[in-house]
């Protein structure tokens, strides 16, 4: 039997730099946005994450997409 994906959900995560550690490394915080349409393109999510990041007072370190789904059999 072939495996199929079910109940897929997508989140958009924007990592912003919110300080510096004692050793001088950048510290990051995450801003997560759930209930994103799984059909959204990577380009659209990058554009949205970049736009959201521009509204933050901290510099954007990374824009990430997180997809989660359940696997089952036909």
Gaussian input, Z-matrix of N, CA and C with variables (Angstrom, degrees):
# hf/3-21g

backbone

0 1
 N
 C     1     B1
 C     2     B2     1     A1
 N     3     B3     2     A2     1     D1
 C     4     B4     3     A3     2     D2
 C     5     B5     4     A4     3     D3
 N     6     B6     5     A5     4     D4
 C     7     B7     6     A6     5     D5
 C     8     B8     7     A7     6     D6
 N     9     B9     8     A8     7     D7
 C    10    B10     9     A9     8     D8
 C    11    B11    10    A10     9     D9
 N    12    B12    11    A11    10    D10
 C    13    B13    12    A12    11    D11
 C    14    B14    13    A13    12    D12
 N    15    B15    14    A14    13    D13
 C    16    B16    15    A15    14    D14
 C    17    B17    16    A16    15    D15
 N    18    B18    17    A17    16    D16
 C    19    B19    18    A18    17    D17
 C    20    B20    19    A19    18    D18
 N    21    B21    20    A20    19    D19
 C    22    B22    21    A21    20    D20
 C    23    B23    22    A22    21    D21
 N    24    B24    23    A23    22    D22
 C    25    B25    24    A24    23    D23
 C    26    B26    25    A25    24    D24
 N    27    B27    26    A26    25    D25
 C    28    B28    27    A27    26    D26
 C    29    B29    28    A28    27    D27
 N    30    B30    29    A29    28    D28
 C    31    B31    30    A30    29    D29
 C    32    B32    31    A31    30    D30
 N    33    B33    32    A32    31    D31
 C    34    B34    33    A33    32    D32
 C    35    B35    34    A34    33    D33
 N    36    B36    35    A35    34    D34
 C    37    B37    36    A36    35    D35
 C    38    B38    37    A37    36    D36
 N    39    B39    38    A38    37    D37
 C    40    B40    39    A39    38    D38
 C    41    B41    40    A40    39    D39
 N    42    B42    41    A41    40    D40
 C    43    B43    42    A42    41    D41
 C    44    B44    43    A43    42    D42
 N    45    B45    44    A44    43    D43
 C    46    B46    45    A45    44    D44
 C    47    B47    46    A46    45    D45
 N    48    B48    47    A47    46    D46
 C    49    B49    48    A48    47    D47
 C    50    B50    49    A49    48    D48
 N    51    B51    50    A50    49    D49
 C    52    B52    51    A51    50    D50
 C    53    B53    52    A52    51    D51
 N    54    B54    53    A53    52    D52
 C    55    B55    54    A54    53    D53
 C    56    B56    55    A55    54    D54
 N    57    B57    56    A56    55    D55
 C    58    B58    57    A57    56    D56
 C    59    B59    58    A58    57    D57
 N    60    B60    59    A59    58    D58
 C    61    B61    60    A60    59    D59
 C    62    B62    61    A61    60    D60
 N    63    B63    62    A62    61    D61
 C    64    B64    63    A63    62    D62
 C    65    B65    64    A64    63    D63
 N    66    B66    65    A65    64    D64
 C    67    B67    66    A66    65    D65
 C    68    B68    67    A67    66    D66
 N    69    B69    68    A68    67    D67
 C    70    B70    69    A69    68    D68
 C    71    B71    70    A70    69    D69
 N    72    B72    71    A71    70    D70
 C    73    B73    72    A72    71    D71
 C    74    B74    73    A73    72    D72
 N    75    B75    74    A74    73    D73
 C    76    B76    75    A75    74    D74
 C    77    B77    76    A76    75    D75
 N    78    B78    77    A77    76    D76
 C    79    B79    78    A78    77    D77
 C    80    B80    79    A79    78    D78
 N    81    B81    80    A80    79    D79
 C    82    B82    81    A81    80    D80
 C    83    B83    82    A82    81    D81
 N    84    B84    83    A83    82    D82
 C    85    B85    84    A84    83    D83
 C    86    B86    85    A85    84    D84
 N    87    B87    86    A86    85    D85
 C    88    B88    87    A87    86    D86
 C    89    B89    88    A88    87    D87
 N    90    B90    89    A89    88    D88
 C    91    B91    90    A90    89    D89
 C    92    B92    91    A91    90    D90
 N    93    B93    92    A92    91    D91
 C    94    B94    93    A93    92    D92
 C    95    B95    94    A94    93    D93
 N    96    B96    95    A95    94    D94
 C    97    B97    96    A96    95    D95
 C    98    B98    97    A97    96    D96
 N    99    B99    98    A98    97    D97
 C   100   B100    99    A99    98    D98
 C   101   B101   100   A100    99    D99
 N   102   B102   101   A101   100   D100
 C   103   B103   102   A102   101   D101
 C   104   B104   103   A103   102   D102
 N   105   B105   104   A104   103   D103
 C   106   B106   105   A105   104   D104
 C   107   B107   106   A106   105   D105
 N   108   B108   107   A107   106   D106
 C   109   B109   108   A108   107   D107
 C   110   B110   109   A109   108   D108
 N   111   B111   110   A110   109   D109
 C   112   B112   111   A111   110   D110
 C   113   B113   112   A112   111   D111
 N   114   B114   113   A113   112   D112
 C   115   B115   114   A114   113   D113
 C   116   B116   115   A115   114   D114
 N   117   B117   116   A116   115   D115
 C   118   B118   117   A117   116   D116
 C   119   B119   118   A118   117   D117
 N   120   B120   119   A119   118   D118
 C   121   B121   120   A120   119   D119
 C   122   B122   121   A121   120   D120
 N   123   B123   122   A122   121   D121
 C   124   B124   123   A123   122   D122
 C   125   B125   124   A124   123   D123
 N   126   B126   125   A125   124   D124
 C   127   B127   126   A126   125   D125
 C   128   B128   127   A127   126   D126
 N   129   B129   128   A128   127   D127
 C   130   B130   129   A129   128   D128
 C   131   B131   130   A130   129   D129
 N   132   B132   131   A131   130   D130
 C   133   B133   132   A132   131   D131
 C   134   B134   133   A133   132   D132
 N   135   B135   134   A134   133   D133
 C   136   B136   135   A135   134   D134
 C   137   B137   136   A136   135   D135
 N   138   B138   137   A137   136   D136
 C   139   B139   138   A138   137   D137
 C   140   B140   139   A139   138   D138
 N   141   B141   140   A140   139   D139
 C   142   B142   141   A141   140   D140
 C   143   B143   142   A142   141   D141
 N   144   B144   143   A143   142   D142
 C   145   B145   144   A144   143   D143
 C   146   B146   145   A145   144   D144
 N   147   B147   146   A146   145   D145
 C   148   B148   147   A147   146   D146
 C   149   B149   148   A148   147   D147
 N   150   B150   149   A149   148   D148
 C   151   B151   150   A150   149   D149
 C   152   B152   151   A151   150   D150
 N   153   B153   152   A152   151   D151
 C   154   B154   153   A153   152   D152
 C   155   B155   154   A154   153   D153
 N   156   B156   155   A155   154   D154
 C   157   B157   156   A156   155   D155
 C   158   B158   157   A157   156   D156
 N   159   B159   158   A158   157   D157
 C   160   B160   159   A159   158   D158
 C   161   B161   160   A160   159   D159
 N   162   B162   161   A161   160   D160
 C   163   B163   162   A162   161   D161
 C   164   B164   163   A163   162   D162
 N   165   B165   164   A164   163   D163
 C   166   B166   165   A165   164   D164
 C   167   B167   166   A166   165   D165
 N   168   B168   167   A167   166   D166
 C   169   B169   168   A168   167   D167
 C   170   B170   169   A169   168   D168
 N   171   B171   170   A170   169   D169
 C   172   B172   171   A171   170   D170
 C   173   B173   172   A172   171   D171
 N   174   B174   173   A173   172   D172
 C   175   B175   174   A174   173   D173
 C   176   B176   175   A175   174   D174
 N   177   B177   176   A176   175   D175
 C   178   B178   177   A177   176   D176
 C   179   B179   178   A178   177   D177
 N   180   B180   179   A179   178   D178
 C   181   B181   180   A180   179   D179
 C   182   B182   181   A181   180   D180
 N   183   B183   182   A182   181   D181
 C   184   B184   183   A183   182   D182
 C   185   B185   184   A184   183   D183
 N   186   B186   185   A185   184   D184
 C   187   B187   186   A186   185   D185
 C   188   B188   187   A187   186   D186
 N   189   B189   188   A188   187   D187
 C   190   B190   189   A189   188   D188
 C   191   B191   190   A190   189   D189
 N   192   B192   191   A191   190   D190
 C   193   B193   192   A192   191   D191
 C   194   B194   193   A193   192   D192
 N   195   B195   194   A194   193   D193
 C   196   B196   195   A195   194   D194
 C   197   B197   196   A196   195   D195
 N   198   B198   197   A197   196   D196
 C   199   B199   198   A198   197   D197
 C   200   B200   199   A199   198   D198
 N   201   B201   200   A200   199   D199
 C   202   B202   201   A201   200   D200
 C   203   B203   202   A202   201   D201
 N   204   B204   203   A203   202   D202
 C   205   B205   204   A204   203   D203
 C   206   B206   205   A205   204   D204
 N   207   B207   206   A206   205   D205
 C   208   B208   207   A207   206   D206
 C   209   B209   208   A208   207   D207
 N   210   B210   209   A209   208   D208
 C   211   B211   210   A210   209   D209
 C   212   B212   211   A211   210   D210
 N   213   B213   212   A212   211   D211
 C   214   B214   213   A213   212   D212
 C   215   B215   214   A214   213   D213
 N   216   B216   215   A215   214   D214
 C   217   B217   216   A216   215   D215
 C   218   B218   217   A217   216   D216
 N   219   B219   218   A218   217   D217
 C   220   B220   219   A219   218   D218
 C   221   B221   220   A220   219   D219

   B1=1.4549
   B2=1.5304
   B3=1.2923
   B4=1.4588
   B5=1.5322
   B6=1.2976
   B7=1.4668
   B8=1.5286
   B9=1.3281
   B10=1.4618
   B11=1.5267
   B12=1.3416
   B13=1.4562
   B14=1.5221
   B15=1.3445
   B16=1.4566
   B17=1.5267
   B18=1.3093
   B19=1.4624
   B20=1.5309
   B21=1.3361
   B22=1.4617
   B23=1.5221
   B24=1.3260
   B25=1.4602
   B26=1.5243
   B27=1.3148
   B28=1.4643
   B29=1.5186
   B30=1.3244
   B31=1.4641
   B32=1.5177
   B33=1.3277
   B34=1.4576
   B35=1.5235
   B36=1.3212
   B37=1.4674
   B38=1.5271
   B39=1.3245
   B40=1.4576
   B41=1.5243
   B42=1.3363
   B43=1.4688
   B44=1.5214
   B45=1.3286
   B46=1.4667
   B47=1.5268
   B48=1.3171
   B49=1.4620
   B50=1.5161
   B51=1.3309
   B52=1.4637
   B53=1.5247
   B54=1.3086
   B55=1.4532
   B56=1.5138
   B57=1.3271
   B58=1.4601
   B59=1.5273
   B60=1.3319
   B61=1.4592
   B62=1.5250
   B63=1.3291
   B64=1.4594
   B65=1.5262
   B66=1.3360
   B67=1.4641
   B68=1.5246
   B69=1.3250
   B70=1.4601
   B71=1.5168
   B72=1.3332
   B73=1.4651
   B74=1.5233
   B75=1.3223
   B76=1.4640
   B77=1.5255
   B78=1.3413
   B79=1.4676
   B80=1.5239
   B81=1.3286
   B82=1.4522
   B83=1.5248
   B84=1.3145
   B85=1.4613
   B86=1.5215
   B87=1.3219
   B88=1.4566
   B89=1.5175
   B90=1.3115
   B91=1.4589
   B92=1.5195
   B93=1.3340
   B94=1.4627
   B95=1.5173
   B96=1.3240
   B97=1.4553
   B98=1.5234
   B99=1.3302
   B100=1.4622
   B101=1.5213
   B102=1.3076
   B103=1.4725
   B104=1.5237
   B105=1.3204
   B106=1.4630
   B107=1.5299
   B108=1.3197
   B109=1.4566
   B110=1.5307
   B111=1.3401
   B112=1.4670
   B113=1.5304
   B114=1.3259
   B115=1.4642
   B116=1.5293
   B117=1.3300
   B118=1.4595
   B119=1.5281
   B120=1.3209
   B121=1.4679
   B122=1.5303
   B123=1.3217
   B124=1.4663
   B125=1.5261
   B126=1.3388
   B127=1.4649
   B128=1.5220
   B129=1.3331
   B130=1.4640
   B131=1.5263
   B132=1.3271
   B133=1.4643
   B134=1.5268
   B135=1.3176
   B136=1.4640
   B137=1.5294
   B138=1.3225
   B139=1.4698
   B140=1.5227
   B141=1.3330
   B142=1.4595
   B143=1.5298
   B144=1.3217
   B145=1.4683
   B146=1.5123
   B147=1.3283
   B148=1.4613
   B149=1.5288
   B150=1.3372
   B151=1.4714
   B152=1.5272
   B153=1.3261
   B154=1.4646
   B155=1.5227
   B156=1.3242
   B157=1.4551
   B158=1.5124
   B159=1.3236
   B160=1.4586
   B161=1.5285
   B162=1.3252
   B163=1.4590
   B164=1.5321
   B165=1.3188
   B166=1.4549
   B167=1.5282
   B168=1.3137
   B169=1.4648
   B170=1.5262
   B171=1.3375
   B172=1.4622
   B173=1.5249
   B174=1.3142
   B175=1.4623
   B176=1.5302
   B177=1.3215
   B178=1.4685
   B179=1.5175
   B180=1.3209
   B181=1.4550
   B182=1.5108
   B183=1.3609
   B184=1.4527
   B185=1.5240
   B186=1.3279
   B187=1.4657
   B188=1.5176
   B189=1.3415
   B190=1.4611
   B191=1.5283
   B192=1.3156
   B193=1.4605
   B194=1.5231
   B195=1.3448
   B196=1.4584
   B197=1.5228
   B198=1.3348
   B199=1.4591
   B200=1.5195
   B201=1.3284
   B202=1.4592
   B203=1.5220
   B204=1.3251
   B205=1.4640
   B206=1.5266
   B207=1.3111
   B208=1.4571
   B209=1.5188
   B210=1.3243
   B211=1.4585
   B212=1.5118
   B213=1.3135
   B214=1.4558
   B215=1.5203
   B216=1.3228
   B217=1.4661
   B218=1.5151
   B219=1.3197
   B220=1.4718
   B221=1.5041
   A1=109.62
   A2=114.33
   A3=120.30
   A4=110.43
   A5=115.07
   A6=120.18
   A7=109.17
   A8=115.96
   A9=121.42
   A10=109.52
   A11=115.71
   A12=121.35
   A13=108.93
   A14=115.64
   A15=121.16
   A16=108.87
   A17=115.54
   A18=121.95
   A19=112.78
   A20=117.01
   A21=120.05
   A22=110.35
   A23=116.24
   A24=121.98
   A25=108.47
   A26=115.19
   A27=120.84
   A28=109.33
   A29=115.61
   A30=122.48
   A31=108.71
   A32=115.42
   A33=122.80
   A34=106.64
   A35=116.49
   A36=121.34
   A37=108.28
   A38=115.57
   A39=121.68
   A40=107.24
   A41=116.41
   A42=121.05
   A43=107.66
   A44=115.68
   A45=121.06
   A46=109.54
   A47=114.88
   A48=120.22
   A49=108.33
   A50=116.24
   A51=119.95
   A52=113.48
   A53=116.17
   A54=118.79
   A55=111.68
   A56=114.08
   A57=121.87
   A58=107.87
   A59=116.37
   A60=120.60
   A61=109.72
   A62=115.93
   A63=120.78
   A64=112.20
   A65=116.28
   A66=120.09
   A67=112.51
   A68=117.06
   A69=120.38
   A70=115.45
   A71=117.19
   A72=121.31
   A73=110.09
   A74=116.13
   A75=120.58
   A76=110.43
   A77=116.40
   A78=122.69
   A79=107.05
   A80=116.17
   A81=120.80
   A82=111.47
   A83=115.49
   A84=123.23
   A85=106.56
   A86=116.23
   A87=120.85
   A88=111.09
   A89=115.33
   A90=122.85
   A91=105.46
   A92=117.66
   A93=122.00
   A94=111.23
   A95=115.36
   A96=122.75
   A97=107.45
   A98=116.57
   A99=122.44
   A100=110.61
   A101=115.41
   A102=123.99
   A103=112.37
   A104=116.57
   A105=121.85
   A106=107.69
   A107=116.99
   A108=121.37
   A109=109.10
   A110=118.55
   A111=120.64
   A112=113.04
   A113=117.83
   A114=120.94
   A115=112.32
   A116=118.42
   A117=121.71
   A118=109.55
   A119=116.04
   A120=120.13
   A121=110.04
   A122=114.38
   A123=119.81
   A124=110.45
   A125=117.17
   A126=120.68
   A127=111.07
   A128=116.86
   A129=120.85
   A130=111.38
   A131=115.96
   A132=119.38
   A133=111.48
   A134=117.00
   A135=119.65
   A136=110.07
   A137=116.60
   A138=120.51
   A139=110.65
   A140=117.12
   A141=120.86
   A142=110.73
   A143=117.08
   A144=120.88
   A145=112.36
   A146=116.60
   A147=121.12
   A148=110.36
   A149=116.45
   A150=120.62
   A151=110.93
   A152=116.72
   A153=120.29
   A154=109.84
   A155=116.49
   A156=120.87
   A157=112.44
   A158=117.45
   A159=121.13
   A160=111.76
   A161=116.96
   A162=121.30
   A163=112.47
   A164=117.16
   A165=122.43
   A166=109.96
   A167=116.45
   A168=119.58
   A169=111.26
   A170=116.99
   A171=122.13
   A172=110.38
   A173=117.12
   A174=122.53
   A175=110.74
   A176=116.11
   A177=121.49
   A178=109.04
   A179=115.87
   A180=121.14
   A181=112.19
   A182=116.57
   A183=120.07
   A184=109.81
   A185=115.87
   A186=122.23
   A187=106.27
   A188=116.81
   A189=120.55
   A190=110.95
   A191=114.49
   A192=122.53
   A193=106.79
   A194=116.22
   A195=120.49
   A196=108.45
   A197=116.52
   A198=122.58
   A199=109.22
   A200=116.66
   A201=122.77
   A202=107.40
   A203=115.97
   A204=119.68
   A205=109.78
   A206=113.88
   A207=121.35
   A208=107.90
   A209=117.29
   A210=121.00
   A211=109.75
   A212=115.13
   A213=120.88
   A214=110.20
   A215=115.54
   A216=120.26
   A217=108.79
   A218=114.63
   A219=120.04
   A220=110.76
   D1=145.85
   D2=179.84
   D3=-87.99
   D4=144.26
   D5=176.84
   D6=-79.81
   D7=143.79
   D8=176.60
   D9=-129.06
   D10=151.33
   D11=177.25
   D12=-89.82
   D13=139.68
   D14=176.26
   D15=-136.43
   D16=156.02
   D17=172.08
   D18=52.88
   D19=48.94
   D20=-179.49
   D21=-75.39
   D22=137.18
   D23=174.72
   D24=-131.01
   D25=151.45
   D26=-177.49
   D27=-130.63
   D28=142.09
   D29=175.11
   D30=-127.27
   D31=149.45
   D32=174.19
   D33=-107.63
   D34=129.70
   D35=-178.81
   D36=-123.80
   D37=127.00
   D38=177.21
   D39=-115.15
   D40=117.09
   D41=177.54
   D42=-92.31
   D43=128.03
   D44=179.05
   D45=-121.38
   D46=143.72
   D47=178.82
   D48=-77.83
   D49=121.81
   D50=-177.12
   D51=-120.76
   D52=21.25
   D53=177.63
   D54=154.04
   D55=-168.30
   D56=-178.03
   D57=-135.40
   D58=139.84
   D59=177.42
   D60=-74.99
   D61=172.65
   D62=178.64
   D63=-60.79
   D64=-28.55
   D65=-179.69
   D66=-88.02
   D67=2.69
   D68=176.86
   D69=92.30
   D70=2.52
   D71=177.81
   D72=-81.11
   D73=149.01
   D74=179.21
   D75=-69.54
   D76=140.07
   D77=173.83
   D78=-104.07
   D79=144.57
   D80=-177.50
   D81=-126.15
   D82=149.07
   D83=171.23
   D84=-121.44
   D85=154.14
   D86=-179.42
   D87=-109.10
   D88=138.74
   D89=171.26
   D90=-112.32
   D91=115.51
   D92=-175.72
   D93=-109.31
   D94=139.72
   D95=179.29
   D96=-127.88
   D97=111.66
   D98=-176.92
   D99=-91.90
   D100=176.38
   D101=176.56
   D102=61.93
   D103=37.37
   D104=174.48
   D105=-82.38
   D106=140.93
   D107=178.99
   D108=-62.31
   D109=122.09
   D110=-178.99
   D111=-61.04
   D112=-20.10
   D113=179.55
   D114=-80.64
   D115=-6.56
   D116=179.92
   D117=-61.61
   D118=138.01
   D119=-178.93
   D120=-76.28
   D121=158.73
   D122=177.22
   D123=-62.26
   D124=-38.35
   D125=178.80
   D126=-61.90
   D127=-41.52
   D128=179.53
   D129=-64.79
   D130=-41.93
   D131=-179.88
   D132=-68.44
   D133=-36.92
   D134=176.80
   D135=-64.09
   D136=-43.14
   D137=178.69
   D138=-63.07
   D139=-43.13
   D140=179.53
   D141=-65.52
   D142=-44.49
   D143=179.14
   D144=-62.78
   D145=-39.53
   D146=178.24
   D147=-66.22
   D148=-41.42
   D149=178.69
   D150=-65.20
   D151=-42.80
   D152=177.32
   D153=-63.07
   D154=-41.63
   D155=179.17
   D156=-61.50
   D157=-33.63
   D158=179.28
   D159=-66.65
   D160=-21.58
   D161=178.27
   D162=-83.91
   D163=-12.43
   D164=-178.20
   D165=-82.40
   D166=152.64
   D167=175.20
   D168=-80.83
   D169=-14.62
   D170=-179.75
   D171=-100.27
   D172=154.93
   D173=179.26
   D174=-72.17
   D175=141.08
   D176=178.00
   D177=-77.62
   D178=128.84
   D179=177.54
   D180=-97.27
   D181=-32.48
   D182=-174.79
   D183=-167.79
   D184=145.94
   D185=172.02
   D186=-115.07
   D187=127.81
   D188=-176.25
   D189=-127.33
   D190=151.97
   D191=173.74
   D192=-115.31
   D193=134.71
   D194=178.01
   D195=-124.44
   D196=116.56
   D197=177.55
   D198=-107.95
   D199=133.48
   D200=178.11
   D201=-130.74
   D202=135.61
   D203=177.83
   D204=-146.81
   D205=164.25
   D206=175.95
   D207=-100.92
   D208=136.50
   D209=176.69
   D210=-100.49
   D211=138.58
   D212=177.80
   D213=-144.49
   D214=-177.62
   D215=178.20
   D216=-110.89
   D217=153.58
   D218=178.85
   D219=-67.04

